[in-house]
Amino acid sequence: MPHARSFDTPGDQRVLISGCGITGPVLALFLRSCGYEPVLYEGREEPDDAAGSFINLGPNGRSVLESLGIADEVLSAGEPTTRLVFANHRGRTIGRNPERTTVIKRGLLNKGLRDAAEKAGVPVEFGKRVTGVEQHGPGGVTARFADGTTADGALLIGADGINSATRRAVFPEAPEPSFTQGIGSGGFARTRGAGEADGVLRMVFGLRGFFGYQVLPGGEVYWFENHTEPEEPARGWAASITDEQWREELVRRHAADHRVIAGILRATEGPIGRWPLYDLPSLPSWHRRNVCLMGDAAHAISPHLGQGAALGMEDAVVLAKCLRDEADPQRAFAAFERIRRPRVEGLVERARRTGGHMTPNGPVGRAMRDLMLPFFLRLSLKSADDVYGYRVPWDTPHRVAAR
């Protein structure tokens, strides 16, 4: 079993974690298990367990939760995805691959992880958006929050997403998120016209957008849509249009595609998520003295590989191992970045390339895609193990490579 850290002075073990989404609670659980006293600070005023769309969590993410002993409980709100089936805009199947992910609503995953952290004794405070950070000598930090309060700790970890307030406070020179020339949407529908609940995530290469959906037991359909948009939308764009207006825009966009898409869109219940797709340019450093960034705050990835949450979970176990094994936090942060940077930056670039290939132009490009997709899917099975097969054993020193 991993050893617990010993600390020279009281307070050395207090770690402030900004962000209580997915990555923050996972880190808190690992740190708690090796003697640290993490506290989670969330910028939202209160939990919103209905927020967001859904994710497909890969086996590399699940393995992190298994190391904590919480995988079955946290993922019980999800369903397995066992196969991917690809179709062209007419609905003709052009490829299929085995799959081994768990589809789960993001809000329910957030809730499960937050509940697990609180059950382990980790305090969670809401309404705590970081507005400033003061660092004190070799071992101390004060976080200032928008509500006028402060918190003191030995370390501050920024796990507060692509628009990280921690990153902006500590790394004002860091590049801003980069628009990937794509728009994403997602929602939940109920319709009998989408097929049976068979564990299949169906992907349709539409003429003007990419549409994916999975039917779950009980008849609910989880769906997402991505399409190219050369110009970055203005700030506040998503709130400037209604769900009904956006639904009709998507129906028009996919009017020439297989009718199942329009059927799912028209049967959608509740809000329809819509968001510009961003990733984060490479940062010169993820850490500065007593502060370290992780997850999307350090290396946000566009959604085309379905790896954002899993990479954040991998970060959590690696960072916790480094802090467990290294007496000097700065050495721990440096080791964490050295271990993680090559993997995550390679996948960020791969996701961006994948997004650019989803809707080829013209009938010749589409015909070539339909012809070559089975070949590329066979190749992807070989490279998928580099993504899904990545494991970070918790009970080995951090210097032992992941496998």
C-alpha positions as CSV (number, residue, x, y, z in Angstrom):
1,M,0.0,0.0,0.0
2,P,1.2,3.6,-0.6
3,H,2.8,5.3,2.3
4,A,1.4,8.4,4.0
5,R,3.4,11.6,3.8
6,S,5.0,13.0,7.0
7,F,5.0,16.7,7.5
8,D,7.5,18.9,9.3
9,T,5.0,21.5,10.6
10,P,1.3,21.8,11.1
11,G,-0.4,23.3,8.1
12,D,2.1,21.7,5.6
13,Q,-0.6,19.2,4.7
14,R,-3.4,21.7,3.8
15,V,-4.0,21.9,0.1
16,L,-6.4,24.3,-1.5
17,I,-8.0,22.9,-4.6
18,S,-9.8,25.4,-6.9
19,G,-12.5,23.5,-8.8
20,C,-15.0,20.9,-7.7
21,G,-15.9,19.4,-11.1
22,I,-14.3,16.1,-12.1
23,T,-10.6,16.5,-11.6
24,G,-10.6,18.4,-8.3
25,P,-12.5,15.8,-6.2
26,V,-10.4,12.9,-7.7
27,L,-7.2,14.7,-6.6
28,A,-8.7,15.5,-3.2
29,L,-9.5,11.8,-2.6
30,F,-5.9,10.7,-3.5
31,L,-4.4,13.4,-1.4
32,R,-6.6,12.6,1.6
33,S,-5.5,8.9,1.4
34,C,-1.9,9.8,1.8
35,G,-2.1,12.3,4.7
36,Y,-2.9,15.6,3.1
37,E,-5.8,17.8,4.2
38,P,-7.4,19.0,0.9
39,V,-10.2,21.5,0.7
40,L,-12.3,22.0,-2.4
41,Y,-13.4,25.5,-3.5
42,E,-16.0,25.8,-6.3
43,G,-16.8,29.0,-8.1
44,R,-20.4,28.2,-8.6
45,E,-22.8,29.4,-5.9
46,E,-24.4,25.9,-5.5
47,P,-24.3,22.5,-7.0
48,D,-26.0,22.0,-10.4
49,D,-26.2,18.3,-10.9
50,A,-28.2,18.8,-14.1
51,A,-25.5,20.9,-15.7
52,G,-23.8,20.0,-18.9
53,S,-24.3,17.3,-21.4
54,F,-22.7,13.9,-21.1
55,I,-19.3,12.2,-21.5
56,N,-18.0,8.8,-22.6
57,L,-15.5,8.0,-19.9
58,G,-12.7,5.7,-21.2
59,P,-11.1,2.7,-19.4
60,N,-8.1,4.9,-18.6
61,G,-10.4,7.2,-16.6
62,R,-12.3,4.3,-15.0
63,S,-9.0,2.7,-13.8
64,V,-8.3,5.8,-11.8
65,L,-11.6,5.5,-10.0
66,E,-10.9,1.8,-9.5
67,S,-7.7,2.8,-7.7
68,L,-9.8,4.8,-5.3
69,G,-12.4,2.0,-4.9
70,I,-15.3,4.2,-6.1
71,A,-15.7,3.2,-9.8
72,D,-18.8,1.1,-9.5
73,E,-20.6,3.5,-7.2
74,V,-19.7,6.7,-9.1
75,L,-20.4,5.2,-12.5
76,S,-23.6,3.4,-11.5
77,A,-25.5,6.4,-13.0
78,G,-24.0,5.6,-16.4
79,E,-24.3,2.8,-19.0
80,P,-21.7,0.9,-21.0
81,T,-20.9,1.7,-24.6
82,T,-19.7,-1.5,-26.3
83,R,-19.6,-0.5,-30.0
84,L,-19.2,2.4,-32.3
85,V,-21.1,2.3,-35.6
86,F,-20.4,5.0,-38.2
87,A,-22.9,6.0,-41.0
88,N,-22.8,8.4,-43.9
89,H,-25.4,11.1,-44.2
90,R,-27.9,8.7,-45.9
91,G,-27.7,6.4,-42.9
92,R,-25.6,3.7,-44.6
93,T,-23.2,2.0,-42.3
94,I,-19.6,2.6,-43.4
95,G,-17.7,1.3,-40.4
96,R,-17.8,-0.1,-36.9
97,N,-15.4,-0.7,-34.0
98,P,-15.6,-2.2,-30.6
99,E,-15.8,0.3,-27.7
100,R,-15.3,0.1,-23.9
101,T,-16.4,3.4,-22.4
102,T,-19.1,4.4,-20.0
103,V,-21.6,7.1,-21.1
104,I,-22.8,9.2,-18.1
105,K,-24.3,12.6,-17.7
106,R,-21.7,15.1,-16.6
107,G,-23.7,16.5,-13.8
108,L,-24.2,13.0,-12.3
109,L,-20.5,12.2,-12.6
110,N,-19.7,15.5,-10.8
111,K,-22.2,14.7,-8.0
112,G,-20.8,11.2,-7.6
113,L,-17.3,12.4,-7.2
114,R,-18.3,15.3,-4.9
115,D,-20.3,12.9,-2.7
116,A,-17.3,10.5,-2.6
117,A,-15.0,13.4,-1.5
118,E,-17.3,14.6,1.2
119,K,-17.8,11.1,2.4
120,A,-14.0,10.8,2.8
121,G,-14.0,14.0,4.9
122,V,-13.0,16.5,2.3
123,P,-14.7,20.0,2.9
124,V,-16.4,21.5,-0.1
125,E,-17.2,25.2,-0.3
126,F,-19.3,26.9,-3.0
127,G,-19.3,30.5,-4.2
128,K,-15.5,30.6,-4.0
129,R,-14.2,31.9,-7.4
130,V,-10.5,32.7,-7.2
131,T,-9.7,36.4,-7.9
132,G,-6.1,36.6,-6.6
133,V,-3.3,34.6,-5.2
134,E,-0.5,35.6,-2.8
135,Q,2.5,33.3,-2.3
136,H,4.5,33.3,0.9
137,G,8.1,32.1,0.9
138,P,8.9,28.5,0.1
139,G,5.7,27.0,1.6
140,G,2.5,29.0,1.8
141,V,-0.2,30.5,-0.3
142,T,-3.3,32.6,0.2
143,A,-6.3,32.4,-2.2
144,R,-8.6,35.4,-2.5
145,F,-12.2,34.8,-3.6
146,A,-14.8,36.9,-5.3
147,D,-16.9,37.0,-2.1
148,G,-14.2,38.8,-0.3
149,T,-13.0,35.9,1.8
150,T,-9.6,34.2,1.8
151,A,-8.1,30.8,2.5
152,D,-4.6,29.9,3.5
153,G,-2.8,26.7,2.7
154,A,0.6,25.2,1.9
155,L,-0.3,24.7,-1.8
156,L,-2.9,25.8,-4.3
157,I,-4.0,23.5,-7.1
158,G,-5.9,25.0,-10.1
159,A,-8.4,22.4,-11.3
160,D,-10.9,25.0,-12.4
161,G,-11.2,24.2,-16.1
162,I,-10.3,25.8,-19.4
163,N,-11.3,29.3,-18.2
164,S,-9.3,28.8,-15.0
165,A,-9.4,31.8,-12.7
166,T,-6.3,30.3,-11.0
167,R,-4.4,30.3,-14.2
168,R,-5.2,33.9,-14.9
169,A,-4.3,35.0,-11.4
170,V,-1.0,33.2,-11.2
171,F,0.0,33.1,-14.9
172,P,-1.3,36.4,-16.4
173,E,1.1,36.0,-19.3
174,A,-0.4,32.6,-20.3
175,P,-2.1,32.3,-23.7
176,E,-5.9,32.4,-23.8
177,P,-7.9,29.3,-25.0
178,S,-7.9,28.9,-28.7
179,F,-11.0,28.6,-30.8
180,T,-10.8,25.4,-32.9
181,Q,-13.3,26.5,-35.5
182,G,-16.1,24.3,-34.2
183,I,-19.4,24.5,-32.4
184,G,-20.7,21.7,-30.2
185,S,-24.2,20.9,-29.0
186,G,-25.8,18.2,-26.9
187,G,-29.0,17.2,-25.2
188,F,-31.3,14.4,-24.2
189,A,-34.4,13.2,-26.1
190,R,-37.1,10.5,-25.9
191,T,-38.2,9.0,-29.2
192,R,-38.8,5.4,-30.4
193,G,-37.4,6.3,-33.8
194,A,-33.8,6.1,-32.7
195,G,-33.6,2.3,-32.3
196,E,-33.0,0.0,-29.4
197,A,-30.9,0.3,-26.3
198,D,-28.0,-1.9,-27.5
199,G,-24.9,-0.2,-26.1
200,V,-24.0,1.3,-29.5
201,L,-22.9,4.9,-29.9
202,R,-23.9,5.8,-33.5
203,M,-22.0,8.4,-35.4
204,V,-23.4,10.0,-38.5
205,F,-21.2,12.0,-40.9
206,G,-23.7,14.6,-42.0
207,L,-23.2,16.9,-45.0
208,R,-22.8,19.9,-42.7
209,G,-22.1,18.4,-39.3
210,F,-21.2,15.4,-37.3
211,F,-24.0,13.8,-35.2
212,G,-23.7,11.1,-32.5
213,Y,-26.3,9.4,-30.3
214,Q,-26.8,6.5,-28.0
215,V,-30.2,5.0,-26.9
216,L,-30.2,4.0,-23.2
217,P,-32.4,1.6,-21.3
218,G,-35.7,3.3,-20.6
219,G,-35.7,5.0,-24.0
220,E,-33.7,8.2,-23.3
221,V,-31.4,9.2,-26.2
222,Y,-28.1,11.0,-25.4
223,W,-27.0,13.0,-28.4
224,F,-24.3,15.5,-29.5
225,E,-23.5,17.5,-32.6
226,N,-20.3,19.2,-33.9
227,H,-19.9,21.3,-36.9
228,T,-17.4,23.7,-38.4
229,E,-17.7,27.4,-37.8
230,P,-14.8,29.5,-39.2
231,E,-15.6,32.6,-37.2
232,E,-15.4,32.6,-33.4
233,P,-18.9,33.5,-31.9
234,A,-19.2,36.7,-29.9
235,R,-19.1,36.4,-26.1
236,G,-22.6,35.6,-24.8
237,W,-23.6,34.1,-28.1
238,A,-25.1,30.9,-26.5
239,A,-27.4,32.9,-24.2
240,S,-28.5,35.2,-27.0
241,I,-30.6,32.5,-28.7
242,T,-33.3,30.2,-27.3
243,D,-33.3,26.5,-27.2
244,E,-36.0,26.4,-29.8
245,Q,-34.1,28.7,-32.1
246,W,-31.0,26.5,-31.8
247,R,-33.0,23.3,-32.3
248,E,-34.4,24.6,-35.6
249,E,-31.0,25.8,-36.7
250,L,-29.7,22.2,-36.2
251,V,-32.7,20.7,-37.9
252,R,-32.0,22.9,-40.9
253,R,-28.3,22.1,-40.8
254,H,-29.1,18.4,-41.0
255,A,-32.1,18.6,-43.3
256,A,-30.4,16.6,-46.1
257,D,-29.1,13.9,-43.7
258,H,-30.9,10.8,-42.5
259,R,-34.2,11.6,-40.9
260,V,-33.3,10.0,-37.5
261,I,-31.3,13.2,-36.7
262,A,-34.3,15.5,-37.1
263,G,-36.4,13.1,-35.1
264,I,-34.0,13.1,-32.2
265,L,-33.6,16.9,-32.3
266,R,-37.4,17.5,-32.3
267,A,-37.9,15.0,-29.5
268,T,-35.3,16.7,-27.3
269,E,-36.5,17.5,-23.8
270,G,-35.0,20.2,-21.6
271,P,-32.2,22.6,-22.5
272,I,-30.0,22.1,-25.5
273,G,-26.4,22.8,-24.7
274,R,-24.3,24.8,-27.2
275,W,-20.8,26.0,-26.9
276,P,-17.8,27.0,-29.1
277,L,-15.1,24.4,-29.0
278,Y,-11.7,25.5,-27.6
279,D,-8.4,24.0,-26.6
280,L,-5.5,25.5,-24.8
281,P,-2.2,26.4,-26.4
282,S,0.9,24.9,-24.7
283,L,1.7,26.8,-21.5
284,P,5.4,27.5,-20.8
285,S,4.9,26.0,-17.3
286,W,2.1,24.5,-15.3
287,H,3.5,25.5,-11.9
288,R,4.9,28.5,-10.1
289,R,6.3,28.2,-6.6
290,N,3.4,26.9,-4.5
291,V,0.7,26.7,-7.2
292,C,0.2,24.1,-9.9
293,L,-2.4,23.7,-12.6
294,M,-3.9,20.4,-13.8
295,G,-6.6,19.1,-16.1
296,D,-8.2,21.5,-18.4
297,A,-6.7,24.4,-16.5
298,A,-3.3,23.2,-17.8
299,H,-4.0,21.5,-21.1
300,A,-7.6,21.7,-22.2
301,I,-8.5,19.4,-25.1
302,S,-11.3,19.7,-27.7
303,P,-13.9,16.9,-27.4
304,H,-13.1,14.9,-30.5
305,L,-11.2,12.1,-28.7
306,G,-13.5,12.0,-25.7
307,Q,-10.5,12.3,-23.3
308,G,-10.9,15.5,-21.4
309,A,-12.3,14.0,-18.2
310,A,-10.0,10.9,-18.3
311,L,-6.9,13.0,-18.8
312,G,-7.8,15.1,-15.8
313,M,-8.3,11.9,-13.7
314,E,-4.9,10.7,-14.9
315,D,-3.4,14.0,-13.8
316,A,-4.9,13.6,-10.4
317,V,-3.3,10.3,-9.6
318,V,0.1,11.4,-11.0
319,L,0.1,14.7,-9.1
320,A,-0.9,13.0,-5.9
321,K,1.8,10.4,-6.3
322,C,4.4,13.1,-6.9
323,L,3.3,15.0,-3.8
324,R,3.3,11.8,-1.8
325,D,6.8,10.8,-2.8
326,E,8.6,14.1,-3.0
327,A,9.4,16.0,0.2
328,D,9.7,19.3,-1.8
329,P,6.5,20.4,-3.5
330,Q,8.3,22.2,-6.2
331,R,10.2,19.0,-7.1
332,A,6.8,17.2,-7.1
333,F,5.3,19.8,-9.4
334,A,8.2,19.6,-11.8
335,A,8.0,15.8,-11.8
336,F,4.3,15.9,-12.5
337,E,4.7,18.2,-15.4
338,R,7.6,16.2,-16.8
339,I,5.6,13.0,-16.7
340,R,2.3,14.3,-18.0
341,R,3.2,17.0,-20.6
342,P,4.3,14.7,-23.5
343,R,1.1,12.6,-23.3
344,V,-1.5,15.3,-22.9
345,E,0.0,17.7,-25.5
346,G,0.2,14.9,-28.1
347,L,-3.5,14.1,-27.5
348,V,-4.5,17.8,-27.6
349,E,-3.0,18.0,-31.1
350,R,-4.5,14.7,-32.2
351,A,-8.0,15.8,-31.1
352,R,-7.7,19.1,-33.1
353,R,-6.7,17.1,-36.2
354,T,-9.6,14.7,-35.7
355,G,-12.1,17.5,-35.5
356,G,-10.9,18.9,-38.8
357,H,-11.6,15.7,-40.6
358,M,-15.2,15.1,-39.6
359,T,-17.0,16.8,-42.5
360,P,-15.0,16.5,-45.8
361,N,-16.0,18.9,-48.6
362,G,-17.7,17.7,-51.7
363,P,-19.0,14.3,-53.0
364,V,-15.5,13.1,-53.9
365,G,-14.2,13.7,-50.4
366,R,-17.2,12.0,-48.9
367,A,-16.9,9.0,-51.2
368,M,-13.2,8.6,-50.3
369,R,-14.0,8.8,-46.6
370,D,-16.7,6.2,-46.9
371,L,-14.3,3.9,-48.8
372,M,-11.3,4.3,-46.6
373,L,-13.0,4.6,-43.1
374,P,-13.0,0.8,-42.4
375,F,-9.2,0.8,-43.1
376,F,-8.6,3.7,-40.8
377,L,-10.8,2.2,-38.1
378,R,-8.6,-0.9,-38.1
379,L,-5.6,1.2,-37.8
380,S,-7.2,3.2,-34.9
381,L,-7.6,0.0,-32.9
382,K,-3.9,-0.3,-32.7
383,S,-3.4,3.4,-31.6
384,A,-6.5,3.2,-29.2
385,D,-4.5,1.2,-26.7
386,D,-2.1,4.2,-26.3
387,V,-5.1,6.2,-25.2
388,Y,-7.5,3.8,-23.4
389,G,-4.8,1.4,-22.2
390,Y,-2.8,4.0,-20.2
391,R,-2.6,3.0,-16.5
392,V,-1.1,4.8,-13.6
393,P,-0.7,2.4,-10.7
394,W,-1.2,4.2,-7.4
395,D,0.8,1.8,-5.3
396,T,4.1,2.3,-7.1
397,P,6.6,5.2,-6.8
398,H,5.9,8.1,-9.2
399,R,9.2,7.4,-10.9
400,V,7.8,4.1,-12.2
401,A,6.4,4.6,-15.6
402,A,2.7,4.4,-16.4
403,R,1.8,1.3,-18.3
